[in-house]
Amino acid sequence: RSLSRSNGEIVRHFFSIDDIKQRCLANLSTRYRILWQLFRVCTVDAIDLVVHKLLNLSTADIVEIMQHEYSHTTDAVFKIATSARYTDSIVNKACQNHHDGVVDKLISLIGSDNMQVFVEAVCRRNAYNMNTVELCIGYDNIAEVKYLLSIAQVKGVYLVQHKENHSRIFRLLFWVLCRNQNDAVLYEMLSELDLLENKAQFSYFMRYRDTDVPSQEVQSQLIQGWWMYHNFLLIGQLVRFQSLQRLKSVVAMLDDEIVFTEMVLASDGYNLNALEHAIWGNKLDVIAFILSFDAVRKQCMENQDVMW
């Protein structure tokens, strides 16, 4: 709590008591929470003070803490959302910190030989099933997203040419296309992903169905309301959350109209298609736009299930 309030004098006092210091050093979860709070609110100088002078943590210690996967469900008292905040990675907290140089400081503490540890922390999902990049976009912290993607090792896990990255790219696209309201950010992120000029690849992701479903064990540790990406189709979520203008912009980026007419009546994991999402949202302009396509109207008239 003293760290969260940036109360340096109290922090110094606590760590001057050898018993408290030794208890902190002996417990990995406690060390994790200390580092988490440090990178959430403190300046680079304060981080240096605690890490090097008060706790004497080595590079190996930092790496061990960074690799720790905090589970709020292990604490019988704190099986609630307020405790689940610690499942946000330390990288995510550093990205949200308003002081200069905090992410760079974290990288320097981890060491250039351990960048894979940093990348794994970026990709680690919290109790809401979101990784650091997704959280940054959700919080409209686009500068940090751009910074993370400027790091070669992080960019590597978002390269479209590697199939193992496609689920992660799909999730990012959900936040950029469907939740972000800023068109400039949309085009900038699509350019970062090499999708802005690649209509075929962009169309592939508009058809994409995420098969990376958390295991039952993982789901049991997630907070109610966690993001079920495996139930989403981008076109349906786009219609649900965005305006007609955004929908038109996305349709213009597709390979051809066939992709749109094919996907707009496809059911997602909630057994809803994009037209139904528009009806549920009472979006009359979107409904009219969808039904302006001859192929869509034809499917509606000829397919009894769709009409029903």
Salt bridges, closest charged atoms under 4 A:
ASP19 OD2 - ARG23 NE 3.12
ASP48 OD1 - HIS52 NE2 3.43
ASP48 OD1 - LYS105 NZ 2.71
GLU64 OE1 - ARG31 NH1 3.23
ASP88 OD2 - LYS93 NZ 3.35
GLU134 OE2 - ARG171 NE 2.80
ASP183 OD1 - ARG246 NH2 2.90
GLU188 OE2 - LYS146 NZ 2.81
GLU192 OE1 - LYS155 NZ 3.76
ASP212 OD2 - ARG125 NH2 2.48
GLU262 OE2 - ARG207 NE 2.94
ASP268 OD2 - HIS277 NE2 2.94
ASP294 OD1 - ARG297 NH2 2.38
